[in-house]
Amino acid sequence: MWVFVCNKQCLPYVDPTPLHLGADDIPALTWRQRYKYLGCPVGAGSAQDLSSIKDSLQRDTELLMTSPLAEWHKLDAYRRFLYPRLTYALKIFFPGSSWCRKLDTGTRKWLKKAVCIPSRSCSSYLYTPQNIGGLGIPCIEDEMHIARVAQAFKFRADTRDPVVRKIAMSQLQDVVQRRGRLPKLATVSIDQSLWSSVRASLTHTHSTIQISPESASIHCGDKTVHWHKRQEVNQVLKSPTYHRHLTSLREATDQGRANFSTSLAEASNYFIYSSAFLTFAQYRFTLRARLNLLPTRTVQARSGKAITDTRCRLCHQAEETLSHVTNHCLHNMGLIRERHNAILERLIRAIPPSLGDKFKEQPLPNTSGANGRRDYHRTGRSLSDDY
């Protein structure tokens, strides 16, 4: 469309360009009108839109988490449809840290309820990536700081446009002059909000930016991104935030111990967004068990409940911990054996017949009884045993 503006007192005249998609007309935007992406206005606006974005996101998050969808469907829908509403606002409006923290707090409450983990559970479990044992939910405050640093770096690194480069350099020099009380370096007065706020974001992401009139680079840990590879900035800046959440989860007294083993292989976390081979009850049990939040007597005693006897309520021999109930309790040995055999059957089915003949429960040489039985043996190029 063409826009004609006579003067400041005259309203602009918008000449819409007719566009058609098949037999349907595509409506043209009017002056200062915005379209919506995932229900969120995108385009020229003011900071007042942040309030409406926050309210709508919290309202829709509550509706989603209280819906009859499965737990993994709720998590996936939040990541794919609700959180992307903030993409434009985080890059253009630059909301403050307090705004992001309040939004994180509101959504975190409903996310924990959706997967049936208590409110006292470690929040870093939500924000740790899925492939290393977390739920992989984006942290809004982290994403805001990453977007701010990335925008500032790309603003300066865009050396293809000399006008943009000159504006960015003048703006940065003016900020340095004002904060360092140095002699005036720039004669152009430009809004300083970007470079002033990016300092806090650099501290949050544990990164630094080096800028010269000829080049620019960003350093984050042992990684460096130069201006000609600026499309890699976002991924590099996310690494320290992921590491911070992972460290916070592992430092939790009880809730982070399982992560040391679940983070070793991505296959251990396949079920979080698919629930393959798990029922609804098993899915909820697994998430709570990974955080050691099942109501065993030792957990109840540490949480402040009046539990004087922490021995197992089934065998009355050892302390009732999650490890004891699921692996060592004599009363549960039948269920433990069934679980063992089910895992063994899946391993046997997964090995193709072309690799050799498969035998199960074969006795070992020079042994007798169940203690000398080999659970699995395969003839061929390799051997897999479990005693």
DRENTIRO-420017 format. One record per atom (N, C-alpha, C): y, x, z; residue in one letter. Coordinates in steps of 0.001 Angstrom, whole numbers, plus 500000, padded with zeros to 6 digits. Each point is the difference from the previous one (the first is absolute). Example, Ala and Ser with C-alpha at 12.3 -4.5 7.8 and 13.67 -1.06 7.14 Angstrom:
494310513190507800A 501190499110500000A 501200500900500000A 501050499650499280S 501190500820500060S 501090499230500730S 
This chain:
498816500839500000M 501184499161500000M 501241500879500000M 501097499412499560W 501280500697499994W 500877499433501107W 500728500871500692V 500883499582501086V 501417500448499658V 500940499057500002F 501397500294499708F 500830499684501236F 500814500953500442V 500874499805501146V 501422500321499553V 500879498994500094C 501376500201499538C 500797500796501020C 500037499541501233N 500690500707501073N 499402499544501328N 500536500481501114K 499431499684501305K 500183498538500371K 501071499348499465Q 500212498603500322Q 499198499072499103Q 499471500517498914C 499288499167499034C 498506500076500258C 499337498858500030L 498561499968500179L 499313500598498790L 498913500712500183P 499307500615498863P 499334498934499138P 499936500309498743Y 499332499114499058Y 498689500653499585Y 498912499300500203V 498677500516499702V 499472499302498752V 499699500794499009D 499442499465498769D 498493500212500025D 499203498978500331P 498549500190500124P 499335500246498647P 499084500923500001T 499204500277498816T 498750499128500026T 499801499146499002P 498813499128500018P 498723500795499787P 499063499838500920L 498703500666499923L 498911498940500099L 498916500221499268H 498923499018499960H 498664500708500184H 499106499352500682L 498643500476500177L 499073498888499511L 499577500122498738G 499257498912499393G 500907498805499791G 499594498865500532A 500823498799499898A 500915499807501198A 499950500911500983D 500796499866501225D 501237500878499916D 501089499504500583D 501240500765500090D 500009500813501295D 500464501231499905I 500162500848501179I 501422499805500509I 500184499500501232P 501357499746500498P 500771501303500175P 501264499967499654A 500873501168500139A 500658499986501373A 500195501187500562L 500678500107501280L 501487499780499821L 500595499300500950T 501451499823500004T 500657501193500680T 501324499947500122W 500741501111500589W 499583500209501459W 499555501215500331R 499576500400501330R 498788499222500513R 499280499381499108Q 498783499321500408Q 498847501004500030Q 499074499781500919R 498886500920500165R 498686499264499778R 499009500750499588Y 498662499430499887Y 499217500361501266Y 498835499410500143K 499192500215501188K 498695500697499633K 499651500982500817Y 498747500720499855Y 499173499752501257Y 498852499339499828L 499157499605501133L 500786499156500996L 500898499165499488G 500770499113500852G 501206500625500644G 500299501273499692C 501124500708500619C 501053500298498941C 501302499664500249P 501044500262499007P 500117501482499678P 500131500322498738V 500137501370499526V 501224500058499105V 500894500932500272G 501208500143499208G 501196500279500884G 501194499868499428A 501223500274500750A 500110499050501177A 500267500528501169G 500117499173501192G 500673500787501108G 499962499473501189S 500617500640501152S 498969500141501101S 500433500649501092A 499088500200501122A 499634498691500686A 500728498923499714Q 499639498715500586Q 498619499549499544Q 499560500492498857D 498676499632499506D 498891500552500883D 500274501066500758L 498984500578500857L 499522499000501043L 500909499209500520S 499613499014501008S 499059498958499414S 500311499514498801S 499133499000499376S 498651500598499609S 499996501267499549I 498748500664499649I 499120500148501236I 500606500399501106K 499246500172501245K 499412498684500476K 500814498935499989D 499526498698500479D 498867499464499120D 500162500127498690S 498960499475499104S 498707500791500111S 500113501322500172L 498793500816500122L 499257499678501288L 500725499862501117Q 499346499674501257Q 499379498604499953Q 500694499065499362R 499459498637499911R 498733499975499158R 500017500654498856D 498834499983499124D 498848500823500576D 500329501064500750T 498946500766500657T 499275499155501036T 500753499234500760E 499376499110500986E 499128498952499320E 500483499426498901L 499204499001499286L 498722500615499432L 500108501225499491L 498829500651499428L 498973500334501077L 500454500561501114M 499069500449501022M 499355498849500765M 500610498831499983T 499410498831500657T 499249499111499019T 499875500415498757S 499284499229498994S 498492500189500179S 499181499151499385P 498532500130500137P 499384501087499118P 500786500874499430L 499445501086499197L 499207500964500874L 499124500746499361A 499258501032500716A 500938501123500423A 499577500759501013E 500874501051500543E 500381501018498934E 499037500437499195W 500302501015498986W 500869499431498879W 499891498711499726H 500878499382499015H 501442499953500494H 500188499770501294K 501355499979500560K 500648501371499894K 499245501043500342L 500553501347499901L 500354500348498557L 499124499656499081D 500235500311498596D 501185499217499451D 500129498724500380A 501119499190499528A 501322500522500541A 500012500467501231Y 501241500550500556Y 500415501253499237Y 499057500878499716R 500334501237499290R 500432499750498563R 499409499011499350R 500244499798498572R 501165499069499697R 500275499029500874F 500975498967499663F 501185499904500966F 499791500258501288L 501102499849500950L 500792501287500166L 499310501108500271Y 500742501241500186Y 500798500415498762Y 499488499860498751P 500804500410498829P 501335499281499876P 500219498909500727R 501319499365499970R 501096500940500489R 499643500957500838L 500989500890500598L 500330501199499128L 499266500192498911T 500175501209499198T 501436500164499530T 500571498936499440Y 501369500091499481Y 500998500185501135Y 499824499242501084A 500955500081501119A 499994501385500635A 498847500630500151L 499931501316500625L 500666501067499140L 499984499816498675K 500577501008499114K 501480499785499722K 500468498756500120I 501379499695499614I 500899499756501215I 499542499183500948F 500843499624501131F 499988501044501113F 498944500840500074F 499856500995501055F 500183499383501386F 499117499112500432P 500128499418501340P 499826501066501075P 500550499728501165G 499920500955501090G 498625500045500643G 499813501008500857S 498706500162500666S 499711498848500941S 501032499486500678S 499776498894500936S 499522498755499260S 500555499730498828W 499574498846499198W 498533500147499603W 499618501193499591C 498609500228499590C 499049499926501185C 500421500546501157R 499127499962501173R 499761498572500469R 501036499174499980K 499823498605500395K 499054499274499048K 500124500288498723L 499106499377499029L 498569500508500172L 499848501286500280D 498664500543500270D 499380499342501226D 500800499825501044T 499477499393501228T 499537498576499753T 500788499230499242G 499629498618499724G 498749499869499157G 499896500811498963T 498814499920499131T 498772500601500666T 500208501024500841R 498865500650500668R 499269499020500922R 500746499130500655K 499382499020500895K 499032499103499243K 500407499532498816W 499153499088499234W 498854500730499315W 500212501257499635L 498916500773499388L 498864500240500989L 500350500277501251K 498967500202501011K 499249498705500287K 500715498888500018K 499325498725500210K 499084499664498832K 500391500391498807A 499199499663498818A 498634500663500030A 499925501244500485V 498729500724500040V 499354499942501380V 500543499163500874C 499383499721501313C 499904501242500870C 501037500827500008I 500073501097500956I 501147499702500952I 499888500362501274P 501024499630500983P 501329500693499744P 501038499444500578S 501350500540499791S 500162501390500588S 499163500362500994R 500107501328500613R 499349501090499159R 499394499636498880S 499353501000499158S 501044500932499387S 499576501200499650C 500896501025499466C 500580499552498660C 501326499984499913S 500651499544498772S 499770500955498838S 499769501270500296S 499763500965498925S 498726499700499232S 499093499215500593Y 498783499614499290Y 500335499165498770Y 501072499200500081L 500414499195498852L 500543500870498882L 500748501058500345Y 500743500766499011Y 499247501232499499Y 498880500350500634T 499195501109499490T 499341499587498686T 499989500847498985P 499406499630498704P 498546499580500128P 499575499146499108Q 498649499461500039Q 498944501077499820Q 500247500976499129N 498973500999499706N 499723500938501166N 500851499992501031I 499754500835501190I 499870499144501251I 499566498753499832G 499603499210501154G 500990498999500519G 501121499772499324G 500968499000500444G 499943498759499122G 500987499116500204L 500065498784499201L 500891500148498776L 500792501068499915G 500786500269498799G 501171499067499785G 500591499463501080I 501172499140499873I 501255500878499940I 500907499801499050P 501220500820499947P 500906499736501196P 500513501052500590C 500993499898501074C 501380499884499365C 500712498933500298I 501272499719499332I 501029501075500316I 500061500452501243E 500974501035500351E 499711501294499261E 498739500384499923D 499654501215499256D 500363499862498530D 499698498854499410E 500287499798498579E 501503500010499742E 500794499501500952M 501454500023499825M 500521501436499962M 499541500850500923H 500453501387500031H 499526500757498752H 498782499733499565I 499501500658498791I 500814499585498782I 500303498699499896A 500798499522498867A 501402500595500012A 500568500160501178R 501362500542500095R 500034501462499564R 499042500804500465V 499958501413499605V 499708500130498511V 499073499188499503A 499648500073498579A 501172499612499116A 500747498972500395Q 501156499592499210Q 501074501076499998Q 500246500604501152A 501021501055500065A 499589501204499163A 498730500366500065F 499537501159499230F 500055499720498500F 499549498818499596K 500037499666498582K 501431499840499499K 500890499529500873F 501407499859499634F 500597501365499656F 499661501011500812R 500514501340499743R 499194500704498895R 498701499728499929A 499150500727499057A 500104499484498579A 500734498907499784D 500112499442498657D 500982500842499193D 499545501177499566T 500865500932499288T 500235499592498559T 499343498935499528R 500210499576498625R 501375499402499798R 500590499481501070D 501317499360499904D 501005500849500767D 500907500680499318P 500958500862500718P 500949499218500898P 500292498746499649V 500891499193500843V 499336499704501340V 498734499597499967V 499265499733501238V 499888501267500832V 499744501124499353R 499877501259500729R 501309500381500679R 501102499775499312K 501298500351500579K 500334499096501175K 499710498704499860I 500282499063501102I 499166500353501223I 498707500277499810A 499127500316501121A 500440501275500700A 500365501016499238M 500417501260500602M 501313499845500747M 500934499253499444S 501277499791500676S 499811499224501292S 499143499006499956Q 499742499194501186Q 499355500845501096Q 499014500821499634L 499331500841500979L 500955501030500589L 500845500589499179Q 500954500993500498Q 500984499367500981Q 500403498781499724D 500931499332500892D 499361499713501353D 498717499611499991V 499291499756501259V 499871501288500809V 499638501093499338V 499869501287500691V 501335500437500568V 501085499786499248Q 501333500398500469Q 500421499221501238Q 499709498695500008R 500418499171501133R 499172500291501249R 498712500180499850R 499149500210501165R 500081501432500511R 500237500958499113G 500108501383500422G 501417500458500232G 500993499098499772R 501421500342500166R 500361501248499200R 499527499984498759L 500269501117499096L 501200499674499131L 500560501002499310P 501095499707499066P 499560499012498944P 500941499230499509K 499700498958499013K 499372500611498761K 498806499470499643L 499287500511498842L 500121499090498801L 500181498726500245A 500031499031498907A 501292499207500067A 500480499622498867T 501234499225499924T 499731498533499719T 498723499645499786V 499640498627499684V 499526499314501266V 500573498861500344S 499606499244501184S 498978498945499593S 498760500146500454I 498911499114499637I 499307499521501273I 499351498873499937D 499284499452501139D 498972501015500506D 500013500260501311Q 499148501030500568Q 498742499440500658Q 499742498712499857S 498907499394500754S 498648500587499621S 499769500328498742L 498693500482499572L 499666501325500654L 500859501009499839W 499681501324500509W 500093500062501516W 500818499169500612S 500079500000501458S 498725499435500616S 499472498955499400S 498788499378500553S 498735500757499623S 500042500761498916V 498793500695499568V 499636501129500960V 500948500470500791R 499706501054500978R 498979499511501026R 500179498764500490A 499034499450500950A 498642499782499344A 500005499618498728S 498737499784499299S 499260501314499760S 500730501080499776L 499364501306499843L 499315500426501299L 500643499715501129T 499379500310501287T 498747499157500217T 500055498735499625H 498858499106500190H 498814500417499148H 500251500453498791T 498915500398499093T 499652501482500096T 500655500744500912H 499737501428500187H 500132500754498674H 501102499769499318S 500222500636498704S 501421500531499928S 500251500852499032T 501324500567499752T 500282499979498505T 501290499946499666I 500433500029498604I 500901501206499799I 499714500749498968Q 500847501124499598Q 500667499644498678Q 501331500045499990I 500772499577498826I 500983501097499632I 500038500289498739S 500985500925499434S 500561499355498744S 501095500511499477P 500549499414498771P 499027500012498825P 499020500903500012E 499096500106498862E 498662499283500211E 499537499864501235S 498667499446500223S 499941499306501355S 498856499367500267A 499756499330501275A 498506500010500262A 499633500093501264S 498589499977500389S 499887499392501385S 498844499434500272I 499728499392501294I 498748500644500574I 500042500325501304H 498901500689500670H 499475499105501113H 498701499794499998C 499347499166501012C 498697500684500400C 499990500608501185G 498834500761500414G 499808501208499107G 498819500151499440D 499717501124499101D 500143499615498532D 500597498848499732K 500156499533498623K 501469500012499610K 500234500351498741T 501356500044499450T 500021499246498680T 501009499150499845V 500167499230498768V 501337500389499390V 499976500480498762H 501220500368499299H 500509498814499185H 501206500116499536W 500682498861499382W 499259499474498777W 499316500868499248H 499329499545498788H 498692499257500311H 499567499970501282K 498820499234500407K 500379498974501070K 501178499408499854R 500506499093501027R 499161498730500147R 499157499689499012Q 499144498820500125Q 498925500193501069Q 499801501228500486E 499004500264501034E 500579499947501403E 501295499703500140V 500653500071501310V 499392498999500973V 499825498767499573N 499500498972500910N 498643500360500593N 499096500486499162Q 498665500327500489Q 500033501174500970Q 500858500973499738V 500092501159500886V 500588499598501351V 500992499127499996L 500637499591501252L 499097499115500856L 499026499334499389K 499114499136500773K 498981500793500819K 499713501222499612S 498976500782500697S 500317500201501479S 501227500435500398P 500255500175501439P 499988498693500785P 500393498889499381T 499952498726500718T 498553499568500236T 499149500210499009Y 498579499706500197Y 499415500876501097Y 500354501273499993H 499478500917501011H 500501499624501385H 501231499526500112R 500537499606501298R 499245498797500572R 499719499008499155H 499251498836500471H 498561500378500346H 499388500875499214L 498641500434500288L 499941500749501326L 500971500870500242T 500040500743501261T 500208499070501181T 500894499024499842S 500246499040501074S 498748499183500315S 499248499631498974L 498772499245500218L 498961500845500726L 499853501235499606R 498987500850500616R 500374500407501417R 501283500012500311E 500423500343501356E 499810498851500983E 499740498797499509A 499703498887500894A 498723500309500777A 500009499728501301T 498917500432500885T 498643499508499526T 499872498710499747D 498718499438499594D 499984499551498549D 501118499486499512Q 500005499313498716Q 499903500939498810Q 500277501271500191G 500007500910498859G 498770500873499864G 499055499877500903R 498842500917499951R 499133499768498770R 499818498742499621A 499129499708498861A 500586500500498684A 501314500172499940N 500623500406498741N 499583501397499566N 499598500845500943F 499585501348499629F 498778499967499082F 499164498983500119S 498820499887499131S 500241499054498827S 500745498898500213T 500221499048498908T 500914500558498918T 500776501032500307S 500910500574499002S 499347501083499157S 498744500320500265L 499351501085499264L 499659499604498574L 499741498719499751A 499607499551498661A 500654498656499709A 500492499840498769E 500626498737499617E 499008498846500026E 498711500304499782A 498995498940499996A 499887499307501351A 500422500672501062S 499942499378501324S 501019498882500162S 500956499907499087N 501080499024500136N 500077499052498813N 498922499919499224Y 500009499162498796Y 500175498526500334Y 499533499586501177F 499902498581500326F 501335499377500383F 501024500790500273I 501229499468500584I 500664498985499081I 499977500237498701Y 500630499063499069Y 498992499302499095Y 498710500134500320S 499001499307499193S 498980499253500844S 499729500506501217S 499008499404500901S 498632499891499354S 499681500920499105A 498684499977499364A 498912500251501027A 498938499198499934F 498822500105500864F 500292499628501454F 501146499415500299L 500346499629501373L 500338498517500072L 499598499375501100T 500414498622500257T 501369500009500676T 500582498823500201F 501295499920500660F 499920500578501416F 498968499641500728A 499858500482501373A 499785501512500032A 499208500526499076Q 499766501440499959Q 501266500764499641Q 500819499423499116Y 501265500645499627Y 500912500127501213Y 500168498903500743R 500858500040501187R 499427500932501064R 498665499972500167F 499357500881500977F 500245501467499651F 499902500346498715T 500143501393499586T 501412500518500263T 501019499201499683L 501376500452500233L 500269500211501482L 499529499082500837R 500216500147501441R 499175501157500564R 498792500186499467A 499161501092500496A 500599501354499652A 500622500131498846R 500604501282499622R 501128500398500932R 500642499020500610L 501072500281500950L 499513499943501446L 498708499843500198N 499420499894501338N 500681498898500810N 500138498827499384L 500662498869500635L 499041498859500291L 498702500248499870L 499029498981500375L 499942499896501523L 499748498809500541P 500113499792501462P 498816500554500776P 499739501298499880T 499009500623500875T 500604500171501393T 499150500255500972R 500482500080501380R 500930501186500225R 499724501118499350T 500889501153500172T 501381499730499407T 500055499312498858V 501285499654499391V 500742498997500870V 499307499017500535Q 500636499015500865Q 500523500638501279Q 499267500963500544A 500458500672501216A 501260500808499738A 500077500669498841R 501196500786499679R 501202499122499675R 499738498780499526S 501115499110499652S 500580499270501210S 499459500246501191G 500587499421501202G 499232498841500596G 498898499606499413K 499234498897500548K 499200500471501221K 499718499057500889A 499317500319501246A 498508500173499742A 499628501130499417I 498600500324499722I 499602501148500912I 499108499737500943T 499568501041500931T 498736500700499527T 499120499288499327D 498749500571499514D 500076500138498479D 500077501240499505T 500121500236498563T 498654500305499355T 498898499792500735R 498685500244499406R 499675498911498973R 499112500359499074C 499615499080498933C 499394498738500596C 500460498851499557R 499534498726500531R 498612499628499488R 499443500789499067L 498665499731499469L 498942500909500630L 500248501308499975C 499004500933500539C 500333500472501408C 501254499882500435H 500454500375501351H 499705501467500309H 500040500852498994Q 499694501411500223Q 501196500903499714Q 500618499847498853A 501126500853499624A 501280499167499942A 501129500693499867E 501275499292499870E 500028499217498693E 500599498827500063E 500040499127498827E 501152500412499090E 499728500942499139T 500948500421498977T 499518499501498648T 500874500061499017L 499629499559498654L 498872500857499446L 500052501304500236S 498952500888499509S 498652499666500641S 500011499695501300H 498747499677500684H 499408498694499473H 500825498986499831V 499495498690499582V 499438500057498589V 500642500718499116T 499601499993498590T 498973501065499638T 499777500994500892N 499123501109499615N 498912500350501019N 500210499736501294H 499099500558501008H 499392498975500951H 500517498809500059C 499512499024500971C 498550499607499665C 499094500152500983L 498592499681499767L 499799498521499702L 500830499157500554H 499881498566499763H 500300499643498547H 500792500841499320N 500399499725498614N 499218500817498980N 498941500671500419M 499292500887499081M 499418499255498802M 499628498744500170G 499506499243498855G 501058499825498934G 501220499666500402L 501101499854499046L 500404501349499419L 499950501040500829I 500353501334499509I 498997500447498938I 498711499689500205R 498981500365499017R 500185499204498709R 500350498727500111E 500249499195498801E 501168500559499192E 501045500409500690R 501139500605499293R 499585501287499310R 499225500818500697H 499525501259499420H 499174499742498746H 499085499050500061N 499137499706498857N 500801499411498834N 501015499188500298A 500823499430498928A 500769501090499264A 500499500982500740I 500707501119499358I 499027500812499149I 498801500208500521L 499005500758499259L 499617499288498705L 499857498674500041E 499653499242498801E 501088500107498938E 501244499958500423R 501107500121499041R 500016501380499361R 499695501038500790L 499958501347499433L 498876500123498978L 498858499405500310I 498871500082499083I 500300499266498694I 500622498821500120R 500324499237498793R 501054500693499143R 500857500789500634A 501091500648499261A 499528501189499169A 498856500565500347I 499506501178499275I 499229499529498770I 500378500431498805P 499314499532498783P 498564500513499924P 499089499221499421P 498594500433499894P 499806501236499145P 500942500295499126S 499836501152499111S 499989501328500751S 500444499998501265L 500047501242500766L 498677500321500675L 499017499110499922G 498701500297500601G 499443498811500748G 498762500137500459D 499365498943500784D 500569499968501415D 500097498810500559K 500573499817501330K 498937499470500944K 499936500579501198F 499058499579501027F 500767499762501303F 499567499015500763K 500667499657501247K 499003500075501147K 500494500504501158E 499211500078501220E 498727500828499781E 500214501229499529Q 498885500912499779Q 499840500915501212Q 498753500258500466P 499810500893501159P 500250501456499624P 500503500746500950L 500227501422499799L 498695500771500182L 499864501147499388P 498783500804500171P 499823500447501449P 498765500000500473N 499639500481501333N 500682499229501118N 500296498723499785T 500608499167501033T 499270498683500041T 500213499275501078S 499402498680500149S 500956499109500764S 499863498689499798G 500853499058500704G 501317499773499286G 500825499141500610A 501273499624499382A 500997501136499999A 499890500931500974N 500968501090500066N 499855500971498838N 498856500015499364G 499792500900498876G 500061499315498669G 500614498831499933R 500050499245498759R 501283500309499240R 499855500222498732R 501150500221499136R 500403498655499397R 501255499619500190D 500448498696499509D 500000499934498481D 500415501060499362Y 500119499951498540Y 499648501351499408Y 499243499962498913H 499630501222499290H 500002499695498506H 500533500900499220R 500030499822498555R 499478501263499338R 499086499826499087T 499517501143499222T 500951500241498845T 500200501219499626G 500919500325498913G 500812501227500341G 501235500026499553R 500794501197500126R 500602500182501386R 500114498920500795S 500615500126501317S 499241499126500986S 500315500199501264L 499300499294501069L 501014499476501000L 499812498761500446S 500889499387500982S 499149499478501140S 500284500453501218D 499195499628501150D 500874499372501073D 499379499173500815D 500640499461501190D 498895499772501024D 500028500730501101Y 498892499967500967Y 500319499006501121Y 
